[in-house]
Amino acid sequence: MPGSPLEQWLTVDQAAEYLGVTRRAIHKYVQLGKLPAFKAPVGGRTLFRRADLADFRAPRPIVPRGPAARPPDGGA
């Protein structure tokens, strides 16, 4: 893990590279509330914590949705 506190923060470009997605995808994740973002007090740049990006990148279990995920009615 990087040592300097400044190395814990990434810009939009760095976050996109870290996650292997486009800048547009990063902005969409933020808009949807899936990825926390912070505004720098000086300069107003959007910044991301490296730990938040690592959590976002971590595998998640697949949860089935829709009619196929429901058990059939009756039949006991």
N, C-alpha and C positions, 0 to 999 in steps of 0.2 A: 504494500500500500504506500502511496506517495507520502513523504514526510511533511512537507510544508502545507500549512493551512490553505494557502492560495492554490495549491495543486489539487485540493479537494473540490474546487469549483470549475465547471466547464461552461464554455459559451455554447450557443446553439450549434455552430459548426462542429465544435469538438464533441458535443453530445450526439449529433447525427453520425459522426464517424465512429464513435464508441459503440453505438447501437447498430451501426450498419444500415441506417435508413437515411432518407432525405431530410433536409431542413423543413420541408413542408409537413412531413410526417411528425416531426418533433412538435411543430406548432399545433397540429391536429390533436396529438396526445395531450398537450397542455390544455387545449380548448375543451376536450372531453373530460378533463379532470383525472386522467390516467397517469399523468406525470407531473409532479410538483415542480414549479419554476419560481424563481425569485428575481426581483429587479434590484440591480446594483444601486446603492445609494448615490453614487457618483457616476454620471454617464448614462444611467438608466438601462444598461445592457441586461438582457435576460440571461440568468445563470442557473446552472443545475448542479446539485450536489452529486459527486461521484457515487456515493452510497445509494442514492435514490435511483440512479441509472442502473447500478448493479442489481438492485431489487427488481426493477422493471424488466430487466433482461433475464432474470431467473425463470426457469421453467415453471409453468403453472399447470395444475391438473385440468384435464378437459372435462367439462361438465355438459352432459347432453341436455339439449333443450328441444322444445317442440313436441308435436304429437308422438313421434317415435320414442321419446324418452319416457312417456307415461305408461304405466302398467295397464294391460287390458282390463276392461270392466267385467265384473261377474266371474264366473267359472271357478269357484272354489271347490 
